[in-house]
Amino acid sequence: MSHRAFIALGSNLQDPATQVKQGLLELANIPDTTLIKASSLYCTAPIGYDHQPDFINAVAEIATMLEPLPLLRVLLALEDCHGRERPFPNAPRVLDLDLLLYDDLTMETPELTLPHPRMSTRGFVMLPLAEIAPLLEIRGQGTAEALAQQCLGQGVERLTA
């Protein structure tokens, strides 16, 4: 059975736009997975640790046969292939891949929380998500479009294609 999932992508090192575009291609090549849609690229001011370059962000919708934890492990392996390091929270990164939603599943384990716990307040997630799935209902919070409207003014700018 195929599952619908949404992945956030971000980068602010080593040509971030290229890193995000490469990440999208790699999502399309995950076994038993199809890239359904990808948002535009967005430029985002850093959050939490300000002394770093701006980020390039996007969101992708995929259809996958993988269960949530195996999918997460594939995403982490892709980050590692790009040289992702985690020296401190909100550190600069070559490629960040976050599993946002998986069907309508709610789960909380030491490895994974779904829906992603901070996604609904982050413009760099909600604006690209609303672009590709505006009517998507985020359990108990509203539609992606409505949540994105609440995130305006966070320094997130859609880049021209």
Backbone torsions as a table, in degrees:
resi	resn	phi	psi	omega
1	MET	NA	134.2	-179.5
2	SER	-84.0	143.6	179.8
3	HIS	-118.2	146.8	177.9
4	ARG	-97.5	127.6	179.9
5	ALA	-137.2	155.0	176.7
6	PHE	-123.5	134.4	-176.4
7	ILE	-122.3	131.0	171.9
8	ALA	-92.9	138.0	177.8
9	LEU	-120.3	142.4	177.6
10	GLY	-153.8	151.5	178.1
11	SER	-158.8	146.7	170.4
12	ASN	-141.4	19.3	177.6
13	LEU	-133.7	154.6	172.4
14	GLN	53.7	59.0	-180.0
15	ASP	60.5	72.7	-172.6
16	PRO	-53.8	-39.8	-179.9
17	ALA	-62.5	-41.6	178.0
18	THR	-65.0	-40.8	179.6
19	GLN	-60.9	-43.9	-179.5
20	VAL	-67.4	-42.9	178.4
21	LYS	-62.8	-40.4	177.1
22	GLN	-65.0	-40.4	176.7
23	GLY	-59.1	-40.2	176.9
24	LEU	-62.6	-43.3	177.3
25	LEU	-61.8	-39.9	-179.5
26	GLU	-69.0	-34.2	174.6
27	LEU	-60.7	-40.3	-179.8
28	ALA	-66.1	-20.5	-178.1
29	ASN	-99.7	4.1	175.7
30	ILE	-66.3	133.0	179.3
31	PRO	-55.8	141.8	178.4
32	ASP	59.2	30.3	-177.1
33	THR	-137.7	141.5	177.3
34	THR	-125.0	132.7	172.8
35	LEU	-78.1	117.6	-178.2
36	ILE	-88.0	-49.8	-175.7
37	LYS	-151.8	151.2	173.0
38	ALA	-135.3	141.9	178.7
39	SER	-76.2	173.9	167.6
40	SER	-65.4	170.3	171.8
41	LEU	-85.9	146.1	179.9
42	TYR	-127.3	140.6	174.7
43	CYS	-97.8	133.1	-172.3
44	THR	-134.9	132.2	173.4
45	ALA	-67.0	145.7	-179.4
46	PRO	-64.9	151.7	179.3
47	ILE	-122.0	136.7	173.4
48	GLY	89.5	-44.6	177.2
49	TYR	-132.7	102.8	-169.4
50	ASP	-80.4	-19.4	-173.8
51	HIS	-87.1	64.2	-179.9
52	GLN	-158.8	164.4	179.7
53	PRO	-66.6	159.2	173.6
54	ASP	-60.7	158.2	179.1
55	PHE	-99.3	153.9	164.8
56	ILE	-108.6	129.5	-176.8
57	ASN	-128.9	158.2	174.1
58	ALA	-158.8	168.4	173.4
59	VAL	-132.3	141.1	178.9
60	ALA	-123.2	145.6	170.6
61	GLU	-105.2	132.0	178.1
62	ILE	-127.1	158.2	166.6
63	ALA	-112.9	129.9	-175.5
64	THR	-142.5	150.1	172.9
65	MET	-90.8	-10.6	-178.7
66	LEU	-73.2	144.3	173.0
67	GLU	-76.5	165.9	-173.0
68	PRO	-56.7	-49.3	-177.2
69	LEU	-67.9	-42.7	173.5
70	PRO	-60.8	-36.9	176.9
71	LEU	-63.8	-45.4	177.6
72	LEU	-57.0	-43.5	-179.0
73	ARG	-64.1	-36.5	175.7
74	VAL	-64.8	-42.8	179.0
75	LEU	-61.9	-43.3	178.0
76	LEU	-63.8	-37.4	177.7
77	ALA	-65.7	-38.5	176.7
78	LEU	-64.2	-42.4	176.2
79	GLU	-58.1	-45.5	-179.9
80	ASP	-60.2	-39.5	178.8
81	CYS	-62.1	-26.2	178.3
82	HIS	-90.2	2.2	178.0
83	GLY	84.3	25.8	-179.6
84	ARG	-61.6	131.0	174.6
85	GLU	-123.4	153.7	-179.1
86	ARG	-127.9	66.2	-176.8
87	PRO	-70.0	-28.3	178.7
88	PHE	-163.9	161.2	-179.4
89	PRO	-58.5	140.0	178.1
90	ASN	63.7	24.1	179.0
91	ALA	-69.2	158.3	172.7
92	PRO	-56.0	151.2	-178.0
93	ARG	-148.9	147.7	177.7
94	VAL	-73.5	-48.4	177.2
95	LEU	-150.5	130.3	177.4
96	ASP	-120.8	127.9	178.4
97	LEU	-125.5	115.7	-179.2
98	ASP	-115.5	128.5	173.7
99	LEU	-77.8	112.9	-175.8
100	LEU	-89.2	-51.0	-174.5
101	LEU	-141.6	147.9	177.5
102	TYR	-140.9	107.7	-171.3
103	ASP	48.2	-135.3	176.6
104	ASP	-110.7	29.8	-173.1
105	LEU	-76.0	137.5	169.5
106	THR	-115.2	127.3	178.0
107	MET	-153.5	153.3	175.6
108	GLU	-143.6	111.5	176.5
109	THR	-128.7	170.9	175.9
110	PRO	-59.2	-27.6	-178.3
111	GLU	-89.5	-33.6	-167.4
112	LEU	-149.1	134.0	172.0
113	THR	-121.1	127.8	178.3
114	LEU	-129.3	139.1	-11.8
115	PRO	-58.1	160.9	179.0
116	HIS	-53.8	129.4	-169.0
117	PRO	-66.1	-24.4	-176.5
118	ARG	-113.5	4.6	-172.5
119	MET	-62.0	-38.8	-171.0
120	SER	-70.0	-13.9	179.5
121	THR	-106.7	3.2	-175.1
122	ARG	-109.0	112.8	-179.6
123	GLY	-58.7	-35.0	-178.4
124	PHE	-68.7	-12.8	172.8
125	VAL	-100.4	-50.2	-171.0
126	MET	-70.0	-36.4	-179.9
127	LEU	-65.5	-48.8	176.2
128	PRO	-67.8	-33.2	177.2
129	LEU	-64.4	-44.1	179.0
130	ALA	-64.7	-29.4	177.3
131	GLU	-62.5	-41.8	-174.8
132	ILE	-96.7	-19.6	-177.8
133	ALA	-147.9	64.2	-173.3
134	PRO	-59.9	-32.3	-176.4
135	LEU	-93.1	3.1	178.3
136	LEU	-60.0	126.8	-179.4
137	GLU	-88.9	122.7	174.8
138	ILE	-93.3	114.7	-170.7
139	ARG	-43.4	119.8	174.6
140	GLY	73.3	5.2	-175.6
141	GLN	-124.1	-24.5	-178.8
142	GLY	122.3	-172.8	-179.2
143	THR	-80.2	159.1	176.2
144	ALA	-57.2	-41.2	-179.1
145	GLU	-62.3	-45.6	-179.9
146	ALA	-64.9	-41.3	178.8
147	LEU	-67.4	-36.7	177.8
148	ALA	-63.0	-39.0	178.6
149	GLN	-60.3	-33.7	178.9
150	GLN	-73.6	-13.6	-177.1
151	CYS	-100.2	0.6	179.3
152	LEU	-61.8	148.8	-180.0
153	GLY	87.3	13.5	179.2
154	GLN	-98.7	13.4	179.1
155	GLY	78.1	29.1	178.9
156	VAL	-106.8	124.2	-176.3
157	GLU	-125.9	124.7	176.8
158	ARG	-70.7	131.3	178.8
159	LEU	-89.5	148.1	177.2
160	THR	-71.3	148.8	-175.5
161	ALA	-67.0	NA	NA
